[in-house]
Amino acid sequence: MPLLPPPEVAHARSGGGRHRIGRRSPRLATAGAVTTLTAVVVAVTVTTVGGDDARTGAAQAVSRAPSGTSAAETVPDVTAAAAPQGATPMPAAEESSILARRSATADRADRSARTVSAPRAIYRAPTGPATITVPAAIAAPSTPAAAPSTPAAAPTRPVPPQWVGPMGGPYQLTSRFGPRWGGFHHGLDFAAPVGTPLRSLSAGVVTDVKTGHSVYGTYIDVKFADGSLGRYGHLSRADVALGAKVVTGQTIGLSGNSGRSTGPHLHLEIHPHGDPLLTDAADPEVELRKRKVVV
């Protein structure tokens, strides 16, 4: 619909010139302005309620308008339609400005409604004491398992030697094994006072005990555990009997000067193979040394 001219002045064509019809009174002009503002408020309300639908309809109307028709002619005049009958129309320039501002405000409001997102939740650290879980592998270093305690071993008694020397007191070697005085000496002589204790060289059994022999006087034969045999001669006394079992270091008699003797001493013979006929005599020093005994 074409807009009417301003309400203050009305013109009419008559013949070849223009004639002034007249001017309305100021009171009527004020009433018309109030009516116009009321129509504008109603138009704003209608446009706001319609929102996007009103603009969409206007856009569709423009698109359906034939070519050569302007958008102003295609869009319906909402203000004019909403204005009550008898109201003075608004000037076209002012109406266009109001509609442009209204459309821009509606677009900004619509964009704000679409782009505003929900506020993000603000993370707040727990106020209680923090609990830290430490892996068991590093929480406490593993300690090696204690070795099972073993009962303390009972003190062992020293093992007595298997062989010892024959003398239980001071002595002196006077004649060794070998040739002597045109003959052969088959033993080792230990010079010692009469009555010096004589010890068994090792554990064994007494196989012979005699007194009054022409050469050996009183003597004792002991067969040891390793099969060898020892003879003790020229004793003053024998303290063991035939068949008695003796242990290493046991006193078996006393030294003396019986038989064929040149002085108090012990005549010791060792027979490695235990021949009772005494045919396998060996050097006593060598045999004792083999058994870790030094005289």
KEFI-846267 format. One record per residue: residue in three letters; y, x, z of N, C-alpha, C in turn. Coordinates in steps of 0.1 Angstrom, whole numbers. Each point is the difference from the previous one (the first is absolute). Layout:
<sites>
<ALA; <Y; X; Z>; <Y; X; Z>; <Y; X; Z>>
...
</sites>
This chain:
<sites>
<MET; <-12; 9; 0>; <12; -9; 0>; <12; 9; 0>>
<PRO; <10; -2; -9>; <13; 8; 0>; <8; -3; 13>>
<LEU; <6; 11; 5>; <8; -1; 12>; <13; -7; -3>>
<LEU; <5; -7; 10>; <13; -7; -2>; <11; 10; 3>>
<PRO; <12; -2; -4>; <11; 9; 3>; <4; -2; 14>>
<PRO; <8; 9; 6>; <4; 0; 14>; <6; -13; 3>>
<PRO; <-2; -4; 13>; <5; -14; 4>; <15; 0; 2>>
<GLU; <7; 11; 1>; <14; -1; 3>; <8; -6; -12>>
<VAL; <-4; 4; -12>; <9; -5; -12>; <-9; -5; -10>>
<ALA; <3; -11; -6>; <-8; -6; -11>; <9; -1; -12>>
<HIS; <-6; 4; -11>; <8; 1; -13>; <-6; -10; -10>>
<ALA; <8; -5; -8>; <-5; -9; -11>; <8; 3; -13>>
<ARG; <-7; -1; -10>; <6; 3; -13>; <6; -13; -5>>
<SER; <11; 1; -5>; <6; -12; -7>; <9; 5; -11>>
<GLY; <-5; -3; -12>; <7; 4; -12>; <-1; 14; -1>>
<GLY; <12; 7; -2>; <0; 14; -2>; <4; 8; 12>>
<GLY; <1; -6; 12>; <4; 8; 11>; <-7; -4; 13>>
<ARG; <2; 7; 11>; <-6; -3; 12>; <9; -7; 9>>
<HIS; <-4; -10; 8>; <8; -7; 9>; <-6; 1; 14>>
<ARG; <9; 2; 10>; <-5; 1; 14>; <-2; -14; 5>>
<ILE; <-11; -2; 5>; <-4; -13; 5>; <6; -2; 14>>
<GLY; <-3; 10; 8>; <5; -1; 14>; <-8; 9; 10>>
<ARG; <4; 1; 12>; <-7; 9; 10>; <-4; -9; 12>>
<ARG; <-12; 2; 4>; <-5; -7; 11>; <7; 4; 13>>
<SER; <-1; -9; 10>; <6; 3; 13>; <-7; 11; 7>>
<PRO; <6; 8; 9>; <-7; 10; 8>; <-12; -5; 8>>
<ARG; <2; -13; 5>; <-11; -5; 9>; <-12; -3; -8>>
<LEU; <1; -5; -13>; <-11; -2; -8>; <-7; 14; -4>>
<ALA; <8; 10; -2>; <-5; 13; -3>; <-9; 5; 11>>
<THR; <5; -1; 13>; <-8; 5; 11>; <-13; -8; 1>>
<ALA; <1; -13; -2>; <-13; -7; 1>; <-10; 4; -11>>
<GLY; <5; 3; -11>; <-9; 5; -11>; <-6; 14; 3>>
<ALA; <8; 8; 7>; <-5; 14; 4>; <-12; -2; 10>>
<VAL; <2; -9; 10>; <-10; -2; 10>; <-13; -5; -7>>
<THR; <2; -9; -9>; <-12; -6; -7>; <-7; 11; -8>>
<THR; <8; 9; -6>; <-6; 11; -8>; <-8; 9; 9>>
<LEU; <6; 4; 12>; <-8; 9; 9>; <-13; -7; 4>>
<THR; <1; -13; 3>; <-12; -7; 4>; <-11; 1; -11>>
<ALA; <4; -2; -12>; <-9; 1; -11>; <-6; 14; -1>>
<VAL; <8; 10; 2>; <-5; 14; 0>; <-10; 2; 10>>
<VAL; <2; -5; 13>; <-10; 2; 11>; <-12; -7; -4>>
<VAL; <0; -12; -5>; <-12; -7; -5>; <-7; 8; -10>>
<ALA; <7; 5; -10>; <-6; 8; -11>; <-7; 12; 6>>
<VAL; <7; 8; 10>; <-6; 11; 6>; <-13; -3; 7>>
<THR; <0; -12; 7>; <-12; -4; 7>; <-11; -3; -9>>
<VAL; <3; -6; -11>; <-11; -3; -10>; <-5; 12; -6>>
<THR; <9; 10; -3>; <-5; 12; -6>; <-8; 8; 9>>
<THR; <4; 1; 13>; <-7; 7; 10>; <-14; -5; 3>>
<VAL; <0; -14; 1>; <-14; -6; 2>; <-9; 2; -12>>
<GLY; <6; -1; -11>; <-8; 2; -12>; <-5; 15; -1>>
<GLY; <8; 9; 4>; <-4; 14; 0>; <-4; 5; -14>>
<ASP; <-11; 6; -1>; <-5; 6; -12>; <-3; -11; -11>>
<ASP; <-4; -12; 5>; <-4; -11; -9>; <12; -4; -9>>
<ALA; <12; -1; 7>; <12; -4; -7>; <4; 10; -11>>
<ARG; <-1; 14; 5>; <3; 10; -10>; <-10; 1; -11>>
<THR; <-12; -3; 4>; <-11; 1; -10>; <2; -11; -11>>
<GLY; <4; -12; 6>; <3; -11; -10>; <11; 2; -9>>
<ALA; <11; 7; 6>; <11; 3; -8>; <-3; 10; -11>>
<ALA; <-9; 10; 4>; <-4; 10; -10>; <-8; -6; -11>>
<GLN; <-9; -10; 4>; <-8; -7; -10>; <9; -8; -9>>
<ALA; <10; -6; 5>; <9; -8; -8>; <7; 9; -10>>
<VAL; <5; 12; 5>; <6; 9; -10>; <-9; 4; -11>>
<SER; <-13; 3; 4>; <-9; 5; -10>; <-3; -11; -10>>
<ARG; <0; -13; 4>; <-3; -11; -9>; <13; -4; -9>>
<ALA; <11; 5; 4>; <12; -4; -7>; <0; 6; -14>>
<PRO; <5; -7; -10>; <0; 5; -14>; <9; 12; -1>>
<SER; <-3; 8; -10>; <8; 12; -2>; <14; -4; -3>>
<GLY; <10; 8; 5>; <14; -3; -2>; <6; -7; 11>>
<THR; <-9; -5; 10>; <6; -7; 11>; <1; 9; 12>>
<SER; <11; 0; 7>; <2; 9; 11>; <-7; -5; 12>>
<ALA; <-2; 10; 10>; <-7; -4; 12>; <9; -10; 8>>
<ALA; <12; 1; -1>; <9; -9; 8>; <-2; -14; -5>>
<GLU; <-2; -2; -13>; <-2; -13; -5>; <-14; -6; 3>>
<THR; <-10; 10; 1>; <-14; -5; 3>; <-2; -3; 14>>
<VAL; <5; 7; 10>; <-3; -2; 14>; <7; -13; 4>>
<PRO; <-7; -9; 7>; <7; -12; 4>; <10; 2; 10>>
<ASP; <10; -8; 0>; <11; 2; 10>; <-4; -7; 12>>
<VAL; <-5; 8; 9>; <-5; -6; 13>; <12; -5; 8>>
<THR; <10; 7; 0>; <12; -4; 8>; <6; -12; -5>>
<ALA; <1; -2; -13>; <5; -12; -6>; <-9; -12; 3>>
<ALA; <-13; 3; -1>; <-9; -11; 3>; <0; -5; 14>>
<ALA; <1; 11; 9>; <0; -4; 14>; <13; -5; 5>>
<ALA; <11; 2; -7>; <13; -5; 4>; <1; -15; 0>>
<PRO; <6; -6; 9>; <1; -14; 0>; <9; -5; -11>>
<GLN; <-2; -12; -3>; <9; -6; -11>; <14; -1; 5>>
<GLY; <9; 3; -9>; <14; -1; 3>; <6; 13; 5>>
<ALA; <-9; 10; 3>; <6; 13; 5>; <5; 8; -12>>
<THR; <10; 8; 3>; <6; 9; -10>; <-9; 12; -3>>
<PRO; <-4; 2; -12>; <-8; 12; -4>; <6; 13; 4>>
<MET; <-8; 10; 3>; <4; 14; 3>; <3; 7; -13>>
<PRO; <10; 9; 0>; <3; 8; -12>; <-13; 8; -4>>
<ALA; <-1; 2; -13>; <-12; 7; -5>; <-1; 14; 5>>
<ALA; <11; 7; 0>; <0; 15; 4>; <-4; 1; 15>>
<GLU; <5; -9; 8>; <-3; 1; 15>; <-14; -4; 2>>
<GLU; <-5; -10; -7>; <-14; -5; 1>; <-10; 11; -4>>
<SER; <3; 7; -11>; <-8; 11; -5>; <-1; 11; 11>>
<SER; <12; 3; 6>; <0; 11; 10>; <-8; -4; 12>>
<ILE; <1; -12; 4>; <-8; -4; 12>; <-15; 0; -3>>
<LEU; <-3; -5; -12>; <-15; 0; -3>; <-5; 14; -1>>
<ALA; <8; 10; -6>; <-5; 13; -1>; <-2; 7; 14>>
<ARG; <10; -3; 9>; <-2; 6; 14>; <-12; -6; 7>>
<ARG; <-2; -13; -2>; <-11; -7; 6>; <-13; 5; -5>>
<SER; <-1; 2; -13>; <-12; 5; -6>; <-3; 15; 5>>
<ALA; <10; 8; 1>; <-2; 14; 5>; <-4; 0; 15>>
<THR; <6; -9; 8>; <-5; -1; 14>; <-14; -5; 1>>
<ALA; <-4; -10; -8>; <-14; -5; 0>; <-9; 11; -4>>
<ASP; <3; 8; -10>; <-8; 11; -5>; <-2; 10; 11>>
<ARG; <11; 4; 7>; <-2; 10; 11>; <-9; -5; 11>>
<ALA; <2; -13; 4>; <-8; -6; 10>; <-14; 0; -4>>
<ASP; <-3; -3; -13>; <-14; -1; -4>; <-6; 14; 0>>
<ARG; <7; 10; -5>; <-5; 13; 1>; <-3; 5; 14>>
<SER; <9; -3; 9>; <-2; 4; 14>; <-13; -7; 6>>
<ALA; <-2; -13; -4>; <-12; -6; 5>; <-12; 6; -5>>
<ARG; <0; 5; -13>; <-12; 5; -6>; <-3; 15; 4>>
<THR; <11; 7; 3>; <-2; 15; 3>; <-1; 3; 15>>
<VAL; <4; -9; 9>; <-1; 3; 14>; <-15; -1; 4>>
<SER; <-5; 11; 6>; <-14; 1; 4>; <-1; -1; 15>>
<ALA; <-12; -3; 5>; <-2; -1; 14>; <3; 13; 7>>
<PRO; <6; 1; 11>; <2; 13; 7>; <-13; 6; 4>>
<ARG; <0; 13; -1>; <-11; 8; 3>; <-2; 1; 15>>
<ALA; <-12; 0; 4>; <-3; 1; 15>; <4; 14; 4>>
<ILE; <7; 1; 11>; <3; 13; 5>; <-11; 5; 9>>
<TYR; <-5; 13; -3>; <-11; 5; 8>; <6; 6; 13>>
<ARG; <-6; -4; 11>; <4; 5; 13>; <-12; 7; 6>>
<ALA; <2; 12; 5>; <-10; 7; 6>; <-5; -7; 13>>
<PRO; <-12; 0; 3>; <-5; -6; 13>; <7; 7; 12>>
<THR; <3; -8; 9>; <7; 5; 12>; <-10; 6; 10>>
<GLY; <-12; -4; 0>; <-10; 6; 9>; <-3; 14; -3>>
<PRO; <-7; 7; 9>; <-4; 14; -2>; <-9; 1; -12>>
<ALA; <2; 10; -8>; <-8; 2; -12>; <-13; 5; 4>>
<THR; <-10; -5; -7>; <-14; 5; 2>; <-4; 8; -12>>
<ILE; <-4; 12; 2>; <-4; 10; -10>; <-15; 2; 1>>
<THR; <-7; -3; -10>; <-15; 3; 0>; <-2; 13; -6>>
<VAL; <-6; 9; 8>; <-3; 14; -5>; <-15; 0; -3>>
<PRO; <-4; 6; -12>; <-14; 1; -3>; <-7; 8; 10>>
<ALA; <-13; -5; 2>; <-8; 7; 11>; <-2; 14; -3>>
<ALA; <0; 4; -14>; <-3; 14; -3>; <10; 9; 4>>
<ILE; <13; -4; 2>; <11; 9; 4>; <5; -4; 14>>
<ALA; <-4; -12; 5>; <5; -4; 14>; <-4; 11; 10>>
<ALA; <-12; 4; 0>; <-4; 10; 10>; <-10; 9; -7>>
<PRO; <3; 13; -1>; <-10; 9; -6>; <-13; -1; 6>>
<SER; <-10; 0; -9>; <-14; -1; 5>; <-4; 12; 7>>
<THR; <-6; -1; 12>; <-4; 11; 8>; <-15; 2; -2>>
<PRO; <-4; 13; -2>; <-14; 2; -2>; <-8; -4; 12>>
<ALA; <-12; -6; -3>; <-8; -5; 10>; <-5; 12; 9>>
<ALA; <0; -2; 12>; <-4; 10; 9>; <-15; 3; -1>>
<ALA; <-4; 12; 0>; <-14; 3; -1>; <-7; -4; 12>>
<PRO; <-12; -6; -2>; <-7; -5; 12>; <-3; 12; 10>>
<SER; <3; -3; 12>; <-1; 10; 10>; <-15; 3; 3>>
<THR; <-3; 13; 0>; <-14; 4; 2>; <-1; 5; 15>>
<PRO; <-10; -4; 6>; <-2; 5; 14>; <0; 15; 1>>
<ALA; <7; 4; 10>; <1; 15; 2>; <-14; 6; 2>>
<ALA; <-3; 10; -8>; <-13; 6; 1>; <-2; 7; 13>>
<ALA; <-11; -2; 5>; <-3; 7; 13>; <0; 15; -1>>
<PRO; <5; 7; 9>; <1; 14; -1>; <-14; 6; -1>>
<THR; <-2; 8; -10>; <-13; 6; -3>; <-2; 12; 8>>
<ARG; <-12; 2; 5>; <-3; 12; 7>; <-2; 12; -9>>
<PRO; <5; 11; 3>; <-2; 11; -9>; <-15; 3; -2>>
<VAL; <-4; 2; -12>; <-14; 2; -3>; <-4; 14; 4>>
<PRO; <-10; 1; 9>; <-4; 13; 4>; <-5; 9; -11>>
<PRO; <2; 12; 0>; <-6; 9; -11>; <-15; -1; 0>>
<GLN; <-5; 2; -12>; <-15; -1; -1>; <-6; 14; 4>>
<TRP; <8; 10; 0>; <-6; 13; 4>; <11; 8; 8>>
<VAL; <-5; 7; 10>; <9; 8; 9>; <-7; 14; 2>>
<GLY; <8; 9; 6>; <-6; 13; 3>; <-9; -1; 12>>
<PRO; <-9; 10; 3>; <-10; 0; 10>; <5; 3; 14>>
<MET; <11; 7; 1>; <5; 4; 13>; <10; -10; 6>>
<GLY; <-3; -3; 14>; <9; -8; 7>; <9; 8; 9>>
<GLY; <2; 13; -3>; <8; 9; 9>; <4; 12; -8>>
<PRO; <7; 9; 6>; <4; 12; -7>; <-12; 9; -5>>
<TYR; <1; 6; -11>; <-11; 8; -5>; <6; 11; -9>>
<GLN; <-9; 9; -5>; <3; 10; -9>; <-12; 3; -9>>
<LEU; <3; 1; -14>; <-11; 2; -9>; <-3; 15; 1>>
<THR; <-13; 4; 2>; <-4; 14; 1>; <-9; 4; -11>>
<SER; <-9; -8; -5>; <-9; 4; -11>; <-2; -11; -10>>
<ARG; <2; 3; -13>; <-1; -11; -10>; <-13; 1; -7>>
<PHE; <-1; -10; -10>; <-13; -2; -7>; <-1; 12; -10>>
<GLY; <-12; 6; -1>; <-3; 11; -9>; <-8; 11; 5>>
<PRO; <-1; 11; -7>; <-8; 11; 4>; <5; 6; 13>>
<ARG; <-9; 5; 9>; <4; 6; 12>; <-11; 8; 6>>
<TRP; <3; 13; 4>; <-9; 9; 7>; <-13; 1; -7>>
<GLY; <0; 2; -13>; <-12; 1; -8>; <-8; -12; -2>>
<GLY; <5; -11; 4>; <-6; -13; -2>; <10; -10; -6>>
<PHE; <-2; -13; 3>; <10; -10; -6>; <3; -10; 12>>
<HIS; <13; -3; 2>; <4; -9; 10>; <3; -14; -7>>
<HIS; <-8; -10; 4>; <0; -13; -6>; <10; -10; 6>>
<GLY; <8; 5; 9>; <9; -9; 7>; <14; 6; 2>>
<LEU; <8; -7; 9>; <14; 4; 3>; <0; 0; 15>>
<ASP; <5; 11; 6>; <1; 2; 15>; <14; -3; 5>>
<PHE; <0; -9; 11>; <13; -3; 7>; <-1; 5; 14>>
<ALA; <7; 11; 2>; <0; 6; 14>; <8; -9; 9>>
<ALA; <-6; -4; 12>; <7; -9; 9>; <-6; 2; 14>>
<PRO; <7; -3; 10>; <-6; 1; 14>; <-11; -9; 1>>
<VAL; <-9; 3; 9>; <-12; -8; 3>; <5; -14; 5>>
<GLY; <-6; -10; -4>; <4; -14; 4>; <10; -6; -8>>
<THR; <5; 6; -11>; <10; -7; -9>; <-7; -12; -7>>
<PRO; <6; -12; 1>; <-6; -12; -7>; <-2; 2; -15>>
<LEU; <-12; -4; -4>; <-3; 0; -15>; <-1; -14; -5>>
<ARG; <6; -2; -12>; <1; -14; -5>; <-8; -1; -13>>
<SER; <-4; -13; -2>; <-8; -3; -12>; <10; 0; -12>>
<LEU; <-4; 7; -10>; <8; 1; -12>; <3; -13; -7>>
<SER; <-9; -10; 1>; <1; -13; -6>; <-10; -9; 6>>
<ALA; <0; -13; -4>; <-9; -9; 6>; <-14; 3; -6>>
<GLY; <-10; -2; 9>; <-14; 3; -4>; <-10; -3; 11>>
<VAL; <-11; 6; -2>; <-12; -2; 9>; <-5; 14; 4>>
<VAL; <-3; 1; 13>; <-6; 12; 5>; <-15; 1; -4>>
<THR; <-3; 10; -8>; <-14; 2; -5>; <-8; 10; 7>>
<ASP; <6; 9; 8>; <-7; 10; 8>; <8; 5; 11>>
<VAL; <-7; 2; 12>; <7; 6; 11>; <-11; 9; 7>>
<LYS; <4; 13; 1>; <-10; 10; 6>; <8; 10; 9>>
<THR; <-8; 5; 10>; <5; 10; 9>; <-10; 12; 0>>
<GLY; <5; 12; 2>; <-9; 12; 2>; <-4; 6; -13>>
<HIS; <7; -4; -12>; <-4; 6; -12>; <3; 15; 0>>
<SER; <-9; 9; -6>; <2; 14; 1>; <12; 5; -7>>
<VAL; <5; -7; -10>; <12; 4; -8>; <12; -9; 4>>
<TYR; <-2; -13; -1>; <11; -10; 2>; <2; -4; 14>>
<GLY; <-9; 4; 9>; <1; -4; 14>; <-1; -15; 1>>
<THR; <11; -7; 5>; <0; -15; 1>; <8; -4; -13>>
<TYR; <-6; -9; -7>; <7; -5; -13>; <-1; -15; -1>>
<ILE; <8; -6; -9>; <0; -14; -4>; <2; -1; -15>>
<ASP; <-9; -8; -6>; <1; -3; -14>; <5; -15; -2>>
<VAL; <10; -2; -8>; <6; -13; -3>; <1; -2; -15>>
<LYS; <-6; -11; -4>; <0; -4; -15>; <12; -10; -1>>
<PHE; <9; 4; -9>; <12; -8; -1>; <-2; -11; -11>>
<ALA; <10; -9; -1>; <-1; -12; -8>; <-1; 4; -15>>
<ASP; <6; 11; -4>; <0; 4; -14>; <-13; 7; -4>>
<GLY; <-9; 2; 9>; <-13; 6; -3>; <-1; 15; 4>>
<SER; <11; 6; 3>; <0; 14; 4>; <-5; 1; 15>>
<LEU; <-3; 13; 3>; <-6; 2; 14>; <8; 12; 6>>
<GLY; <3; -1; 13>; <7; 10; 7>; <-8; 5; 12>>
<ARG; <-1; 13; 2>; <-7; 6; 12>; <10; 7; 9>>
<TYR; <-1; -4; 13>; <9; 7; 11>; <-10; 9; 8>>
<GLY; <3; 13; 0>; <-9; 9; 8>; <7; 8; 10>>
<HIS; <-8; 6; 10>; <5; 8; 11>; <7; -9; 10>>
<LEU; <-4; -13; 2>; <8; -9; 10>; <-4; 4; 14>>
<SER; <8; -4; 9>; <-3; 1; 14>; <-6; -13; 5>>
<ARG; <3; -11; -8>; <-5; -13; 4>; <0; -10; -11>>
<ALA; <-10; -9; -1>; <0; -10; -10>; <2; -14; 7>>
<ASP; <9; -7; -5>; <4; -13; 6>; <-5; -12; -8>>
<VAL; <-8; 1; -10>; <-6; -11; -7>; <-15; 2; -1>>
<ALA; <-6; -11; -3>; <-15; 0; -1>; <-4; -2; -14>>
<LEU; <-13; 2; -3>; <-5; -1; -13>; <1; -15; -5>>
<GLY; <5; -2; -12>; <1; -14; -5>; <13; -7; 4>>
<ALA; <9; 7; 8>; <13; -6; 4>; <9; -1; -12>>
<LYS; <8; -11; -1>; <10; -2; -10>; <13; 5; 5>>
<VAL; <6; 8; -8>; <13; 6; 5>; <11; -4; -10>>
<VAL; <13; 1; 4>; <11; -3; -8>; <8; 13; -2>>
<THR; <9; -1; -9>; <9; 12; -3>; <8; 3; 12>>
<GLY; <-1; 13; 4>; <8; 6; 11>; <-6; -2; 13>>
<GLN; <-12; -6; 1>; <-7; -2; 13>; <-5; 13; 5>>
<THR; <2; 2; 13>; <-5; 12; 7>; <-16; -1; 1>>
<ILE; <-6; 10; -5>; <-15; 0; 0>; <-6; 11; 8>>
<GLY; <8; 10; 5>; <-5; 11; 9>; <11; 9; 3>>
<LEU; <-4; 12; 6>; <10; 10; 5>; <-4; 14; -6>>
<SER; <10; 7; -4>; <-3; 14; -5>; <-6; 9; 10>>
<GLY; <-7; 10; -4>; <-7; 9; 10>; <-3; 14; -7>>
<ASN; <-11; 6; 6>; <-4; 14; -5>; <-15; 1; 1>>
<SER; <-7; -11; -3>; <-15; 0; 0>; <-5; 5; -13>>
<GLY; <-14; 4; 1>; <-6; 6; -12>; <4; 14; -3>>
<ARG; <-2; 4; -13>; <4; 13; -4>; <15; 0; -3>>
<SER; <8; 5; 10>; <15; -1; -1>; <6; 12; 6>>
<THR; <12; 4; -6>; <7; 12; 5>; <12; -4; 8>>
<GLY; <2; -14; 3>; <11; -4; 8>; <1; -16; -1>>
<PRO; <7; -6; 9>; <2; -15; 0>; <6; -4; -14>>
<HIS; <-7; -9; -7>; <6; -5; -12>; <-8; -11; -5>>
<LEU; <4; -7; -11>; <-7; -11; -7>; <-4; 6; -13>>
<HIS; <-13; -1; -3>; <-5; 3; -13>; <-2; -13; -8>>
<LEU; <8; -3; -11>; <0; -12; -7>; <-5; 2; -14>>
<GLU; <-11; -8; -4>; <-5; 0; -13>; <2; -14; -6>>
<ILE; <2; 0; -14>; <1; -13; -7>; <-10; 1; -12>>
<HIS; <-8; -10; -1>; <-10; -1; -11>; <3; -12; -8>>
<PRO; <7; 2; -12>; <5; -12; -8>; <-11; -10; -3>>
<HIS; <-12; 4; -3>; <-10; -10; -4>; <-9; -5; 11>>
<GLY; <3; 5; 13>; <-7; -5; 11>; <-15; 5; 1>>
<ASP; <-3; 12; -5>; <-13; 5; 0>; <-4; 4; 15>>
<PRO; <-10; -7; 5>; <-4; 3; 14>; <-5; 15; 2>>
<LEU; <-4; 6; -11>; <-5; 14; 0>; <11; 10; -1>>
<LEU; <12; -5; -1>; <13; 8; 0>; <-1; 10; -12>>
<THR; <-5; -5; -12>; <0; 9; -11>; <12; -1; -9>>
<ASP; <9; -9; 3>; <12; -3; -9>; <13; 3; 7>>
<ALA; <0; 10; 9>; <12; 4; 7>; <12; 3; -9>>
<ALA; <13; -5; 4>; <12; 3; -8>; <11; 4; 9>>
<ASP; <10; 6; -6>; <11; 5; 8>; <7; -11; 8>>
<PRO; <0; 0; 13>; <6; -11; 8>; <15; -2; -3>>
<GLU; <7; 11; -2>; <14; -1; -3>; <3; -7; -13>>
<VAL; <-8; 3; -10>; <1; -7; -13>; <-3; -15; 1>>
<GLU; <-11; -3; 7>; <-5; -14; 1>; <11; -8; 8>>
<LEU; <5; 6; 11>; <10; -8; 7>; <13; -2; -8>>
<ARG; <3; 10; -8>; <12; -1; -8>; <-1; -11; -10>>
<LYS; <-13; -1; -5>; <-2; -11; -10>; <3; -14; 7>>
<ARG; <-3; 0; 13>; <2; -13; 7>; <14; 0; 8>>
<LYS; <9; 8; -5>; <14; 0; 5>; <1; 4; 14>>
<VAL; <-9; 9; 4>; <1; 6; 14>; <2; 15; -2>>
<VAL; <10; 5; 7>; <3; 14; 0>; <-2; 6; 14>>
<VAL; <-8; 11; 0>; <-3; 7; 13>; <6; 14; 0>>
</sites>
